[in-house]
């Protein structure tokens, strides 16, 4: 069922995905104009905590947040929206898009879903951060950190960085609590 009330959208976009997001952004702006939806663009800065805080300040003015980006931008939005009444939508245009690939949807399916009745999904939490897709620790987190140090990267960069970092990564002891049971691995 499509939403009929007037929407106000907060559109979150990561600057480095600008090329991949041009087409979906043009489409979204034209839909907003056609349906008389108000919107505001928020461009991320790369500072997770600062961006979360800024998004939280803006949320009271909007009914829906639309992410134009990939898993990192989506994760940022999830963390900013926890506890708010805003709904979240995604127009995938990141590098890996692992979350969106799990749904096996085409671009048109994501566009249609943008205005459908929201569906609840599970959210996990590690320490103070929330996640909806996966949470990487150890080697995976090391590779992501190495990639994020670059201003821009491609899907090939993840594979290449993974291979390269195999020679440099130093495993560390991890400790965590699961169901009140402290475990070390």
N, C-alpha and C positions, 0 to 999 in steps of 0.2 A: 504494500500500500504506500503510495507516495505521500509525502508530507504536504499539507496544503497551507499551513500557516507561513507567514513571512519569516524567512531566515536571515540571520546576520552571521556571516562567516568570518572567522579568523583564518587566514591562509598562511601557513607556515612553510617557508621555502629556504633551502640551503643554497647559498650563493654559488657553490661549485657545481650544483646540479642544474644551473640555469639553462644550459643548452638542451639537456634532456627534458626539462620542464617547460620549455617554451610552448609547445603544442598543447599540453594539458592546461597550462595557465591561460592561454588564449581562449580555449574552449570554456573553461570555468568562468572567466570574465564575461564571455558572451552569454552564458546561461544566467549569470547574476543580473546582467542588464535586461535580458528578455523576461525574467521572472521578478524583476524589481527587488532582488536581494541586495542588502548592503554587505560590504566586505571591507576588510582591512588586511594588508599584507604585513607579515612579520618576517624579516630576513634574519636568519640565525647568524651568530657571530663566531661560533666555535667554542664559546665558553659555556659548558653545560649548565653550571649553577646560575650564571648571570642570565642566560636565555630562559631557563625555567622560571626564575623570579620575574622576568619581564612578561613572559606569557601569562603567568598567574595573575599579574596586575591587570592584564587586558581581558581576562576571561569573563568578568561580570557583564561585559558589553555584548557578548556573543552567545548564540545558541548552538553553534557547531564550529568545530575546528577541522580544517582540511589540511592534511599534510601532502605537500608535493615534494617527494623525496624518497629516500630508502629507509633501511632499518634504523640507522642512527637518528635520523630526523623523527621517525615514528617513535622511537624510544624516548626522545626528548619530550615529545608531545604527551606521551602516556604519563611520564613523570610529572609534567606540569598540570595535567588534568585530574590527577587523583584527588578525589574529594570535591570536585566541581560538578555542576549539573550539565555541563556541555557534553555533546556527543562528539565522536571522533570519526573522521573519514579519511581514506587514503587514496591518492592518485599516485601509484608507484612510478617513480622515475629516478631511482637511485642506481647505484652501481650493481649491487648484488640482488637486492629485492627478495631476500630469503623469505620474509614473512608473506609477501604477496604471492610468491611462487607456490607456496603451500596450498593455496586455494585454486590453483590451476584455472584462473580467470583471464580473459582477454581484456584489453583496454576498455572496450565498450561495456563489459560487465562491471568494471570498477566505476565507470561513469554513472551507470544506472543505479548502482548500490549507494552512491553518494546521497541520493534523495529518498531512499527506502527507509522503512522503520529500522532503527538501530537494533543490532543483535549483540547481546552480552558475550564477552569472551573472558577467559581466565587471565588473571594477572598474578605474577609471582613477585616476590620481593627478596632481595639479598642486601643485608645491611639497610641502607637508607634508599636504595634504588629499586625501582619497579621494572619489570620486563614482561613482554607478552609473547615473545618468540622463543629465544634461547638466551641463556646466560653463559658466557664463556669465561673460563678461568684457566690459569696455567699457560700453556703454549698458545692456545687460541687467543687469549687476552693479550699476550705478548705480541703476536702478529698484528692484531688490530691496532694496538698502540703504535707499532712501527709504521703501519700504513697511515694512521691518522696524523702522523708527524708531517706527512706530505700535504701540500695545499690541494692537490687534485690527484686522483688515481683512477685506474681502470679495473675491470674485473680480472684482467690478467695479473695486475699487481698483487692481488691477494695470493694467487698461486705462486708467483715468483718469490714474493716475500716469505711465504711459508717454507719454501725449499731453502732459501738463503738462510733464514733464521734457525733452521734445524742444526746448523753448524755452530751457532753462537748461544743458543738458549741454555740457560742454567736452571734446571728444575728446582723448585722450592717446596718446602714442606707447607702444606695447607691444613688449616683447622677450621671446622665448621660445626654448627649445631643444627641438627635435624630432629624435629619432634623432641626437643629438650635433651637430646643425646649428643654430647660433644664427641666429635670424631676427628682424628688426624689422618692424613693420607699423604 
